[in-house]
């Protein structure tokens, strides 16, 4: 079984996440794609992150119409910062050693991989599915020097270049601008219904 994994803060989840997951699913013939919201994102400890109850609900609403998309709550059920390598090992234990894991990420995230917890172990646990992002170029040779074997473990996929980011969506909500077509309608309604991202402090996140 081939399973895709798309982790993130999802604050909020947006169309770019969904398009990336669907492109990976089709290109790789994935049985399902797991959306894994981070409970306490390691690299955002100094930032205000929306409570996970809201982020989880937005993910569930966003993926509800796609039968191949599932939510995985491993990281939000644990205390402290969440680490991808721990999540991958837990999924291997749950699904069995015969499962093939495909970790989906953008080029911008790929550049930070050597800074992650046990990156060499992470590369051994999964294939890295990478989508290009405007303005980001990765020196794969340099990355290979930092993580032996990573270059051969990367699968590149192509998808529409959607210039959408969660941080920009939060800023637009704060300013009262429309986020229609940037997030699913169900997510937009949830944000409005719970007054998320209305604080001026969001502009600094």
N, C-alpha and C positions, 0 to 999 in steps of 0.2 A: 504494500500500500504506500502510495506517495502522498505525503501531507505537507501542505504549505503552512508557514507560520509567519504572521505579520504582527510584530510587536510594536508598541508605541504608547505614548501618553494618551493619545486620542483626546486632545483637549482644545477643540472637539475633533471627532472623526469627520472627514470631509470626502468629497468626490474623488480627490486624488488617491486617497487610500483605497477606495473601492475599485477604481479603474485599475490600479496597480495589482490588486489581488486577483481581479478577474482576468487580466492579461496573463499573469503567471499561471493561473489555474488552467487556462486554455492551452497555452504554449507548452506546459509541462505535463498536461494530462493529469492534474492533481485530483485525488479523490475528494479532498476538502481543503479549505483554507481556514486555519484557526486564527482568530483575532485575539491577541493577548494584551489586554490593557495592563500597564505597569501600575503596581500599587504605590510604590515610592520610588520614582525614577532616580537612578543613581546620579545622572549628570544634571539633574534639575533640583537638587536638594536646597539650593539657595533661592529658588523661585517659588512663588505661590502657585500651587497646582490645584485645580478644581477637585473637590472631594470625589473619591473614586465611585461613590454611589451614583453620581451624575454621569461620570465618564462611561461607566459600565452600561447605564441605561441608554445613553446615546449610541453606543456601539450596537447594542441589541436592537434598537430601533432601525439603525442604518442598514443592518445586514439581514433583517427579518424576511425580506422578499427573495433572497437568494438561497436556495436549498443547499448549496455547496459551502456556504459560509457559516461558521460556528464561532461561538465565543469560548475562550479558554480562561478560566479564572484562577489559574495556578498562582500568578504573581500577586493578585489582589487579596489572596487568602493567607499570604505569609506576612510576617512582621519584618520591618526594616527594608532596606533597599532591595530591589529585585535585580537579578542577574540572568542574562540570557542563557549562559552555559548551564545554570542550575535548572532552568525551565526545560531545556533540551534533554538533559539527563532524566528529568522526571517524566517527560513524554515518552522517552525510550523505555522506561520501566513500565509505564502504563500500557503502551501500545505493543510492546514486544520488540525484540531486536531486529525483526524482519522489516519493520517500518522504515521507510526512507523519508528523512526530514529535509525540507527545502526552506531555508530561512530567507525571507524576502526583505530587501532593504534598498535604499537609494545609494547612489554613488557618494553623496555627502556623508552618509553614515559609514560607508565602507572605509573611508579614510581614517576614522577613529578606532577601527577595530583593534589595533595593537594595544589600545588603552583599556580594553574591556577585561573583565575577569577571565583568567585562563583562556586567552584567545586561541592558543594552539589546540587546546582540548575542544573548544567550540568548533573550530574548522574540521576536526575529525568527526564530529557528531552530525554534521549536516552538509548539504550543498548550499552555497551562497547564491541567491538569485538577485541579480543587480539590475536596476533600471536607471537609465541616465537621468540627470537633472541639469537643467540649464545653468551654465556658469561653473560647473564642477568638472574637473579633470583629475583622474587618478593615475598616478605613476605605479602601474602594477608591478614593475620591476623592483621599485623601492619597497612596496608592500610585501613582496615575496621575500626580501631580505629580512624584514621584521618578523614575518610569519611563513615559515617554510611550508610549501605545498599549497598555499592559499590561491595562487594564480591558476592552478589546474582545477581548483575546486569551485571556480566561479562560473555561473551560467548567466549570460547577458540576455536580457529580453528588451524588446522595444515597445514603447507605449506612447500615446499622445503626451506631449509635453504640456501638462497642465500646471500653470504657475499659481498653485493654491497652497497656502500654508495655514496651519492652525493659528499661529501667532497673528497673521494678517486678519483672519476671521475674527479673532478676539478684539482686535483694534477696530474693525469695522462695526462690530456690535456696540462697542463703547461709544463710538462716534455717531451711532444711530444710522449707519449706512446699511444697505441691503446685503444680505448674504444668500439671497435666492440663487440657486444653481451652483453654489459653492458647496453646500451641504444638502443632504436629502431633506425634503420638506418635513419629515417626522423629527429630524434633529433640530431644524430651525424652530419648529413649534415648541419643542422641549426647552430650548434655550430661552425663548421668549416667555414661556410659561413659568420658568423658574428664575427669571431675571439673572441669568448667568452672564458674566463678562460686562456688567454694567458699571463696575467701579473704574474710576480713572486710573487706578493702579495697574490695570491690565495693560495700559499703554507702555509700561516699562518692562513687561515680561518678555 
